[in-house]
Amino acid sequence: MSQDIGRAIAALPRMTVKQLRAKYAEVFGEATNGHNKAWLVKRIAWRLQAKTQGGLSDRAKKRAAELADDADLRVTAPKVPTAKESPPVAREVGFAADERLPPPGTIITRPYKSRTLHVRVLATGFEHDGIVYTSLSAVAKAITGSHCNGFRFFRLVAKDGAE
């Protein structure tokens, strides 16, 4: 590497982002949207070295073209499933049912934010708005958006406050 290129690369980290963006436009022949100083320094340093030393070899360019030709390109990002599309899977509970719970088939109702909520107790979970949840806390979280105790939220605690 020549002395001039070495000095130019050494001076890059001391430049401001605005100066680096101008240098990038000078070196690459086009403006950049980048504002990350470290990225700009690396890209400009690489380009300066590539100009003086010839860049990639023909063999490397040919291999890159082969790899790009074989690649399956995704045109759109994969769809993220929503709670309505992929409901939680109900599973059998391996222990005795909690005595605070009413028997399966019972509908628990509770007023919440000017509407009445209805949750059906199932043998394998709880159903609310067509979605089966594994616990009352999961139902309460789906409704409120934050974690809370399902028994307390649906007021299934004893009168003395003991759970």
Summary of the structure (lengths in Angstrom):
residues: 163
radius of gyration: 31.2
end to end distance: 75.8
largest distance: 84.9
contacts: 347
relative contact order: 0.08
helix: 41%
strand: 12%
